[in-house]
């Protein structure tokens, strides 16, 4: 399955890390920083309601697991964080 990698900087302001893509089948979000990041499909209350991704850990959204990876994702961090994104699309 073709895909692409990119790096996004996430800080204390809510950042859209991926936009909606109906062809996306899998997305991996890797936190390459010393800070916890929070990821959510909803841009409101990302830190309070989002999924915590701890330093040097990752999270995967996969269509095979009914995770809706095509949705836009938003993130916020406790400090400036380098976040690596991998998207698999068809």
SULHU-V367999 format. One record per residue. N is the residue number from 1. SS is DSSP state (A for helix, B for strand, O for the rest). Layout:
N;SS
N;SS
This chain:
1;O
2;O
3;B
4;B
5;B
6;B
7;B
8;B
9;B
10;B
11;O
12;O
13;O
14;O
15;B
16;B
17;B
18;B
19;O
20;O
21;O
22;O
23;O
24;B
25;B
26;B
27;B
28;B
29;B
30;B
31;B
32;O
33;O
34;O
35;O
36;O
37;B
38;B
39;B
40;B
41;O
42;O
43;O
44;O
45;O
46;A
47;A
48;A
49;A
50;O
51;B
52;B
53;B
54;O
55;O
56;O
57;O
58;B
59;B
60;B
61;B
62;B
63;A
64;A
65;A
66;O
67;O
68;O
69;O
70;O
71;O
72;O
73;B
74;B
75;B
76;B
77;B
78;O
79;O
80;O
81;B
82;B
83;B
84;B
85;B
86;B
87;B
88;B
89;B
90;O
